[in-house]
């Protein structure tokens, strides 16, 4: 029965894929362009940031820049004028930027960790869409101290992924009236189709924090746009150089050595791990990757997880290159694929193909035991620490139209002896042609699963009766000068599971509606707001038998003001049920939050607060309570060009049924990073967590208390993006156990 249903589902998927693409056959709108000089041979440039090489005289000067924040739809100020020159040869794109600034003392940018360049700093950002579809872009940001952030941007979710690290070189030269910058981006790290494809697209951004956090763009983007890369401009002359470089082969080898010494509550151990990442691009449209025993030790993590938690895989960012290679091709929501479900791969292989109007990727992995497998229900998530190895397979293909993209995928995890989980799905996105009255975007995902794997009390996978189920998701976005609205609907079958995705609940119907009325700039009592919005949020989760699990009605306000200040406040007219058949409790509360950049050294203040009636799920009682999260990030320039990052985070949740706090959870974390040079950094992490429950009659809930402590120190030297040496020491302590767990880790990555 299941193979027949799979076949029917596949036929339906292919039909669903073709409908929006046929509808999308329309003439491509004419776009503006960025002038560039294409060199017939390799350029001999000294990358020093000065723009004084003879080749720069051949490059046309692009002078168009526009203001995007704090207010859009206006030209860049004359005293902040910016120019861009682009050189292209058979090896790289080279960008030359001249940025004027009246007082060089106002430039803000100190040494920081890679991927920590943000709007509190003066920086130049370069965004490139080599495929030309307008659905993703590779980007790099370089601040005036030469620190770099890089990653990939996905337009469908309007989000940046800082995981990828590109071999981009840059240099900055400070001037009495501003600065100049040179950036060299190798073509080998840009992913584009073979043969004739769409024109490459480019956008430059410039951050000027001392001018009320102004952001300038080389494209006339408006805030009503659905995403950040909607107005990228075509790069002239790329068609002249691509035929000569698309057959050029590139190889990269990155061996990795990790040595660990550990004393775990008195038990000593040591481990040596040798791994290898291989990347091969025989020609422009094909990339092959292989990984052997990759390592992602906690020594690299900014947010350590204490020994008492079992959610490690859900809390870590993805930094393993094998999984980052085709992030633009995957483009899948977490329920469809979540790479962190692969906890400790023994080996992996991957192939990715990119065409002018289609792309595809396939991967296979052998994963060791220890990963977390979830089985969801409406009110809880069962988590099993897998005690056996498993094999992972993912096949993915997409087809692109002018306004639409649609794809199919097959995901499988085989635990052996007939225990496995298989998912077949389709997804896509459609954008309505721009008509000057607003922007509309529709996204969808549909999946069918077949699961025979079950887990015993020790985490061993055993084969059971097959359980078939389905998943459906749809989202509609609308954005205009006056409105920004989102409607979402998600339906998850009772037995649906995806062991290669993130699906913490099952057997539910979830709906969300966000209505935001843009009311423009306002002169408020204490300050002027550049943007204001009135908000209404509706949210409901029901079981498939129509029992309400959660219901929110939240009217509120939002505004954006100087110093990148964003403030929001909602009145929560909420209801929540703790378990099946229990009472649907009223949980009214006030929700508010703020984010700001108070000063050049106090670069981030972020806080969220909930106060009101809170449901204690374990006791199935409502009491007075709340949740508070605070984050403060500080940056201090030091003598000799050194700098210090000091990041603080504090959170507390509590519920009070009587005069005492019957439940509380508190955490505090400090991350301090000392930078001596752009390549050398010393980082310390201090983290304490504590949670406890008091005795609560008449339920006679057993009181308990948990406390954890983490300390770590890490020295890291980075000579280039793929050559890193680090040594770190960690200490973890569980308040319920005597002693502590201590470890020392040495890690060497050396790209060839």
ABEGO torsion letter per residue (X at the ends): XAAAAAAAAAAAAAAAAAAAAAAABBBBBBBBBBBBBBBABBBBBBBAGAGABAAAAABBBBABBBBAOABBGBBBBAAABBBBBBBBBAABBBBBBBBBBABAAABBEBBBBBGABBAABBBBBBBBBAAGAGABBBBBBBBAAGBBBBEBBBAAAGBBBAABBBBBBBBBBBBAAEBBBBBBBBAAABBBBBEBBBBBBBBBBBBBAABGGBBBBABBBBAABABAAAABBBBBGAAAAAAAAAABBBBBBBBBBBBBBBBBGGBBBBBBBBBBBBBBBABAABBBBBBBGBBBBAAABABBBBAABAAAAAABBBABAAAAAAAAAAGBBAAABBAAABABBABBBBBBBBBAABBBBBBBBBBBBGBBBBBBBAABBBBBBBABBBBBBBBBBBBBBAABBBBBBBBBBBAEGGBBBBBBBBBBBBBBBBAGAEBBBBBBBBBBBBBABBBBAAGBBBBBBBBBBBBBBBBBBBBBAABBBBBBBBBBBAABBBAABBBABBGBBBBBBBBBBBAEBBBBAABBBABBBBBBBBBBBBBAAGBBABBBBBBBBBBBBBGGBBBBBBBBBBBBBABBGBBBBBBBBBBBBBBBBABAABABBBBBBBBEBBBBAAAGBBBBBEBBBBBBBBBBBBBGGBBBBBBBBBBBBBBBABABBABBBBBBBBBBBBBABAABBBBBBBBBBBBBBBBBOAAGBBBBBBBBBBBBBBBBBBABAABBBBBBBBBBBBAABBEBBBBBBBBBBBBX
